[in-house]
Amino acid sequence: MKETVHFINCTQWRVVGDAALHDALKGGKRGGTALDVFESYLPEETPLAVFDNVSFQPYIGANTTDAQLKAGAQVSEQVIMALRGEEPEHLVNRSK
């Protein structure tokens, strides 16, 4: 593996452990690493936090302007349905 390779994990699952990444970074086997999935929920608890070439990002794949606009519109539509006495389409706790 080239020493300049960059490892980017933007999946919903951890595909490699922190210890393995730590060893690769410590040994100079990575040009950089970007993660949005962590072995620990708190990035500051990971041994990877000591490296300057590691970037931690929260998993917010749906946080785009378009997705947020659509989510807001959908919530508004569901509230209007409920205020009209209609059953919202995405009701979680339906009465039986």
C-alpha positions as CSV (number, residue, x, y, z in Angstrom):
1,M,0.0,0.0,0.0
2,K,1.3,3.4,-0.9
3,E,2.3,5.6,2.1
4,T,0.3,8.5,0.6
5,V,-3.0,6.6,0.5
6,H,-6.0,8.3,2.1
7,F,-8.5,6.2,3.9
8,I,-12.1,7.6,3.9
9,N,-14.9,5.7,5.6
10,C,-18.3,7.3,4.9
11,T,-20.4,4.2,5.4
12,Q,-22.8,3.6,8.2
13,W,-20.6,0.8,9.5
14,R,-17.1,0.7,10.8
15,V,-15.0,-1.2,8.3
16,V,-11.7,-1.2,10.1
17,G,-10.9,-0.9,13.8
18,D,-9.2,2.0,15.5
19,A,-6.2,-0.1,16.6
20,A,-5.5,-1.2,13.0
21,L,-5.8,2.4,11.7
22,H,-3.6,3.7,14.6
23,D,-0.9,1.2,13.7
24,A,-1.0,2.2,10.0
25,L,-0.9,5.9,10.8
26,K,1.9,5.5,13.3
27,G,3.9,3.5,10.8
28,G,3.4,6.1,8.1
29,K,1.2,3.9,6.0
30,R,-1.6,6.5,5.5
31,G,-1.5,10.0,4.0
32,G,-4.6,10.8,5.9
33,T,-7.9,9.4,7.3
34,A,-11.4,10.7,7.3
35,L,-14.0,9.0,9.5
36,D,-17.7,9.5,10.2
37,V,-18.1,6.2,12.0
38,F,-16.1,5.6,15.2
39,E,-15.4,2.6,17.4
40,S,-16.2,4.9,20.3
41,Y,-19.1,7.4,20.1
42,L,-16.7,10.1,21.4
43,P,-13.9,10.8,18.9
44,E,-11.7,12.2,21.7
45,E,-11.7,8.7,23.3
46,T,-10.1,7.1,20.3
47,P,-6.3,6.6,19.9
48,L,-6.6,8.2,16.5
49,A,-7.2,11.7,18.0
50,V,-3.4,12.2,18.4
51,F,-2.8,12.3,14.6
52,D,-3.0,15.6,12.7
53,N,-3.9,13.8,9.5
54,V,-7.2,12.3,10.8
55,S,-10.5,14.1,10.3
56,F,-13.6,13.2,12.3
57,Q,-17.0,14.1,10.9
58,P,-20.4,13.3,12.3
59,Y,-22.6,10.9,10.3
60,I,-25.1,13.4,8.8
61,G,-25.6,12.0,5.3
62,A,-29.1,13.5,5.0
63,N,-28.0,17.0,6.1
64,T,-28.3,18.7,2.8
65,T,-30.3,21.8,2.0
66,D,-32.6,19.8,-0.3
67,A,-33.2,17.1,2.3
68,Q,-33.9,19.6,5.1
69,L,-36.4,21.5,2.9
70,K,-38.2,18.3,2.0
71,A,-38.2,17.1,5.7
72,G,-39.7,20.4,6.8
73,A,-42.4,20.3,4.1
74,Q,-43.3,16.8,5.0
75,V,-43.5,17.5,8.7
76,S,-45.8,20.5,7.9
77,E,-48.0,18.4,5.8
78,Q,-48.3,15.8,8.6
79,V,-49.2,18.4,11.2
80,I,-51.9,19.9,8.9
81,M,-53.4,16.4,8.4
82,A,-53.5,15.9,12.2
83,L,-55.1,19.3,12.7
84,R,-57.8,18.4,10.2
85,G,-58.6,15.3,12.2
86,E,-57.0,13.0,9.6
87,E,-54.5,10.3,10.4
88,P,-50.9,11.4,9.4
89,E,-49.3,9.0,7.0
90,H,-46.1,8.5,9.1
91,L,-47.8,8.1,12.5
92,V,-45.6,5.9,14.7
93,N,-48.0,5.2,17.6
94,R,-51.3,4.3,15.9
95,S,-54.3,3.5,18.0
96,K,-55.7,0.0,17.5
